[in-house]
Amino acid sequence: MNVMEINGVKAVIAYDPEINKFRGEFVGLNGGADFYATDIEGLRKEGELSLKVFLEMCVEEGVSPYKKVSGRFNLRLPQDLHNEAVTLAKASGKSVNAWVADVIRQAAGIPAH
């Protein structure tokens, strides 16, 4: 996965061929904070600086730096895929919601609780 964790905050990393640099973008923040570098060491250093500046600005402006999520999302699937999800959930003795949560947890490498 193209994810880097910097000071407890995850960032998605991608290569931008137009500028010949890696770009990191923090996720879960209540605003934009991205950073660029040509190598991983530089990317981590720039990420730390970008995050520090972002967090300082949040303190100055009195806003929460992190997005709040409800834990709910709507998912639209083609009918055949929805039917498969229902079948697999039922076969595992779970609701579709619990089954989808488990699939996402497994894909993210998060242990079941």
BAFI-3210 file (N, C-alpha, C; in Angstrom, 3 decimals, decimal comma, padded with zeros to 6 digits):
// residues 113
n [1|2|3|4|5|6|7|8|9|10|11|12|13|14|15|16|17|18|19|20|21|22|23|24|25|26|27|28|29|30|31|32|33|34|35|36|37|38|39|40|41|42|43|44|45|46|47|48|49|50|51|52|53|54|55|56|57|58|59|60|61|62|63|64|65|66|67|68|69|70|71|72|73|74|75|76|77|78|79|80|81|82|83|84|85|86|87|88|89|90|91|92|93|94|95|96|97|98|99|100|101|102|103|104|105|106|107|108|109|110|111|112|113]
n.u [000,838|000,398|000,898|001,905|002,775|002,894|003,858|001,600|-000,434|-001,970|-000,857|-001,444|000,584|001,861|003,340|004,294|004,667|004,887|006,241|008,300|008,446|007,624|004,398|002,761|-000,258|-002,098|-004,624|-007,886|-007,753|-008,972|-008,879|-006,593|-003,395|-000,505|002,550|005,826|008,571|011,705|012,630|012,187|013,130|013,270|010,600|009,360|010,484|009,527|006,816|006,511|007,055|005,017|002,725|003,143|002,978|000,333|-001,108|-000,387|-001,598|-004,267|-004,555|-004,103|-006,335|-008,353|-009,691|-010,726|-008,295|-008,852|-011,036|-014,384|-016,058|-019,051|-019,257|-020,898|-021,739|-022,980|-023,341|-023,242|-023,973|-023,663|-026,450|-025,889|-023,499|-024,313|-026,125|-024,292|-022,818|-024,828|-025,308|-022,756|-022,467|-024,638|-023,898|-021,721|-022,885|-023,477|-024,684|-025,141|-023,956|-022,149|-020,540|-019,412|-018,000|-016,131|-014,735|-013,577|-012,034|-010,248|-008,972|-007,688|-005,903|-006,465|-006,844|-009,486|-011,936]
n.v [-001,184|002,257|003,979|006,118|006,582|009,329|010,712|009,534|010,086|009,204|009,176|009,272|008,161|009,087|008,964|011,726|012,228|014,530|016,455|015,020|013,974|012,541|012,641|013,360|013,060|013,928|012,109|012,249|014,632|017,876|019,609|020,595|019,133|018,674|017,283|017,192|015,397|014,072|011,649|008,940|009,499|012,314|012,793|011,937|013,808|016,260|015,742|015,647|018,312|019,629|018,610|019,579|022,385|022,532|021,596|023,576|025,814|025,095|025,221|027,964|028,992|027,891|025,500|022,088|019,719|017,281|015,385|014,531|011,524|009,733|007,007|005,791|004,898|005,059|002,482|001,658|-000,974|-003,151|-005,218|-008,013|-008,238|-007,327|-009,363|-011,481|-010,589|-010,687|-013,450|-014,476|-013,231|-014,312|-017,012|-016,944|-016,433|-013,816|-010,395|-008,370|-005,887|-006,381|-008,299|-006,872|-004,931|-006,608|-007,549|-005,179|-004,520|-006,695|-006,280|-003,907|-004,733|-004,736|-006,063|-008,273|-007,393]
n.w [000,000|-000,598|001,688|004,246|007,587|009,632|012,543|013,755|011,969|008,963|005,573|002,106|-000,483|-003,627|-006,893|-008,807|-012,039|-013,589|-012,131|-011,240|-008,624|-005,412|-003,958|-000,989|000,773|003,486|005,161|006,605|007,871|008,806|006,578|003,948|003,641|002,232|000,806|-000,701|-002,210|-003,437|-002,569|-000,167|002,455|002,392|001,887|004,264|006,044|004,969|005,248|008,036|008,638|007,182|008,471|011,066|010,669|009,738|012,013|013,884|012,710|012,996|015,777|016,162|014,801|016,202|015,511|015,090|014,186|013,000|010,926|011,612|011,451|010,710|010,713|009,018|005,681|002,344|000,012|-003,299|-005,368|-008,227|-009,102|-009,245|-007,798|-005,309|-004,652|-004,400|-002,176|-000,205|-000,173|000,618|003,102|004,511|004,428|006,115|008,475|009,169|009,183|006,244|006,633|008,797|007,576|005,385|006,830|008,078|005,818|004,872|007,128|007,118|004,620|005,187|007,036|009,720|012,878|013,953|016,381]
ca.u [000,000|001,133|000,510|002,984|002,270|003,796|003,379|000,280|-001,406|-001,676|-000,823|-001,383|001,747|001,782|004,412|003,804|005,682|005,012|007,250|009,332|008,530|006,562|003,476|002,030|-001,442|-002,659|-006,050|-008,552|-007,583|-010,040|-008,286|-005,551|-001,996|000,256|003,992|006,519|010,015|012,209|012,949|011,396|013,630|012,820|009,146|009,034|010,871|008,569|005,530|006,542|006,971|003,682|001,779|003,400|002,420|-001,116|-001,607|-000,207|-002,645|-005,535|-004,547|-004,265|-007,682|-009,311|-010,487|-010,251|-007,506|-009,270|-012,421|-015,218|-016,864|-020,196|-019,197|-021,890|-021,582|-023,850|-022,574|-024,061|-023,370|-024,499|-027,344|-025,253|-022,521|-025,099|-026,613|-023,133|-022,520|-025,878|-025,062|-021,548|-022,753|-025,528|-023,115|-020,803|-023,680|-023,398|-025,456|-024,324|-023,155|-021,038|-019,663|-018,660|-017,042|-015,045|-013,944|-012,774|-011,054|-009,234|-008,211|-006,871|-004,944|-006,854|-007,325|-010,876|-012,011]
ca.v [000,000|003,516|004,753|006,407|007,165|010,348|011,192|008,989|010,479|008,504|009,943|008,477|008,576|008,804|009,576|012,695|012,275|015,881|017,210|014,045|013,895|011,857|013,551|012,791|013,814|013,418|011,798|012,353|015,965|018,834|020,566|020,016|019,196|017,758|017,499|016,647|015,162|013,151|010,345|008,604|010,255|013,688|012,792|011,874|015,100|017,270|015,400|016,089|019,773|019,998|018,287|020,515|023,684|022,383|021,513|024,895|026,693|024,703|025,773|029,418|029,313|027,284|024,462|020,721|019,326|015,987|015,229|013,603|010,707|009,139|005,554|005,329|005,298|004,346|001,735|001,226|-002,119|-003,791|-006,192|-009,323|-008,153|-007,229|-010,722|-012,256|-010,134|-011,234|-014,893|-014,700|-012,816|-015,326|-018,245|-016,782|-016,175|-012,399|-009,446|-007,797|-004,816|-006,974|-008,975|-005,834|-004,363|-007,586|-007,557|-003,947|-004,679|-007,637|-005,624|-002,867|-005,342|-004,396|-007,288|-008,292|-007,099]
ca.w [000,000|-000,667|002,859|005,182|008,819|010,165|013,854|014,021|010,947|007,718|004,335|000,889|-001,263|-005,069|-007,677|-009,788|-013,094|-014,147|-011,384|-010,891|-007,173|-004,692|-003,287|000,133|001,161|004,724|005,114|007,892|008,452|008,548|005,652|003,110|004,052|001,391|000,852|-001,866|-002,108|-004,454|-001,981|001,013|003,621|002,212|001,993|005,687|006,638|004,504|005,842|009,433|008,626|006,719|009,527|012,166|010,278|009,708|013,386|014,492|012,157|013,618|017,133|016,024|014,341|017,116|014,854|015,268|013,012|012,445|010,476|012,356|010,543|011,398|010,711|008,053|004,293|001,410|-000,977|-004,423|-006,052|-009,247|-008,484|-009,103|-006,720|-004,084|-004,380|-003,921|-000,814|000,651|-000,056|001,409|004,476|005,087|004,597|007,248|009,669|009,508|008,382|005,162|007,225|009,549|006,619|004,657|007,801|008,229|004,576|004,873|008,209|006,637|003,547|005,812|007,948|011,091|013,528|014,437|017,817]
c.u [000,878|000,692|001,722|002,354|003,323|003,173|001,935|-000,792|-001,003|-001,746|-000,749|-000,262|001,548|002,956|003,782|004,864|005,874|006,080|008,379|009,568|007,412|005,705|002,787|000,862|-002,031|-004,152|-006,621|-008,375|-008,724|-009,511|-007,168|-004,162|-001,253|001,725|004,641|007,990|010,415|012,551|012,162|011,839|013,153|011,310|008,712|009,339|009,869|007,182|005,447|006,379|005,565|002,640|001,923|002,760|000,895|-001,700|-001,479|-001,280|-004,003|-005,654|-004,804|-005,691|-008,769|-010,223|-009,870|-009,475|-008,023|-010,740|-013,132|-016,045|-017,939|-020,080|-020,208|-021,475|-022,525|-022,982|-023,526|-023,306|-024,257|-025,286|-026,671|-024,230|-023,224|-025,618|-025,489|-022,802|-023,543|-025,640|-023,866|-021,748|-023,598|-024,755|-022,152|-021,543|-023,685|-024,401|-024,551|-023,422|-021,938|-020,037|-018,801|-017,622|-015,858|-014,144|-013,043|-011,681|-009,905|-008,359|-007,271|-005,837|-005,216|-007,396|-008,778|-010,884|-013,059]
c.v [001,240|004,443|004,896|007,027|008,102|010,904|010,774|009,345|009,818|009,444|008,962|009,049|008,168|009,493|010,500|012,858|013,667|016,697|016,309|013,973|013,006|012,911|012,776|013,683|013,173|013,174|011,896|013,700|016,868|019,977|019,894|020,199|018,175|018,156|016,740|016,418|014,159|011,777|010,156|009,385|011,703|013,813|012,773|013,224|016,190|017,022|015,862|017,606|020,231|019,760|019,258|021,875|023,620|022,385|022,850|025,869|026,369|025,269|027,277|029,799|028,690|026,250|023,091|020,302|018,065|015,985|014,258|012,834|009,992|007,627|004,951|005,770|004,466|003,686|001,274|000,143|-002,557|-004,922|-007,551|-009,330|-008,062|-008,616|-011,602|-011,893|-010,694|-012,722|-015,176|-014,317|-013,877|-016,615|-018,152|-016,442|-014,730|-011,600|-008,935|-006,705|-005,372|-007,637|-007,958|-005,200|-005,305|-007,630|-006,324|-004,030|-005,576|-006,999|-004,559|-003,418|-005,018|-005,659|-007,169|-008,026|-007,925]
c.w [000,000|000,454|003,764|006,422|009,381|011,433|014,113|013,010|009,635|006,522|003,169|000,028|-002,729|-005,751|-008,706|-010,870|-013,702|-013,439|-010,898|-009,376|-006,636|-004,009|-002,178|000,458|002,407|004,552|006,523|008,571|008,018|007,671|004,886|003,690|003,210|001,389|-000,302|-001,562|-003,183|-003,905|-000,684|002,251|003,556|002,365|003,463|006,364|006,254|005,086|007,284|009,519|008,231|007,805|010,700|011,870|010,286|011,121|014,115|014,009|012,773|015,025|017,068|015,669|015,224|016,477|015,116|014,023|012,322|012,063|011,394|011,327|011,349|011,535|009,749|006,660|003,433|000,367|-002,069|-005,173|-007,198|-008,574|-008,272|-007,961|-005,357|-003,690|-003,840|-002,485|000,168|000,890|000,837|002,874|005,174|005,376|005,774|008,536|010,113|008,699|007,271|005,726|007,957|008,614|005,867|005,589|007,989|007,005|004,519|005,944|007,760|005,558|004,109|006,777|009,407|011,742|013,985|015,925|018,493]
res [m|n|v|m|e|i|n|g|v|k|a|v|i|a|y|d|p|e|i|n|k|f|r|g|e|f|v|g|l|n|g|g|a|d|f|y|a|t|d|i|e|g|l|r|k|e|g|e|l|s|l|k|v|f|l|e|m|c|v|e|e|g|v|s|p|y|k|k|v|s|g|r|f|n|l|r|l|p|q|d|l|h|n|e|a|v|t|l|a|k|a|s|g|k|s|v|n|a|w|v|a|d|v|i|r|q|a|a|g|i|p|a|h]
***
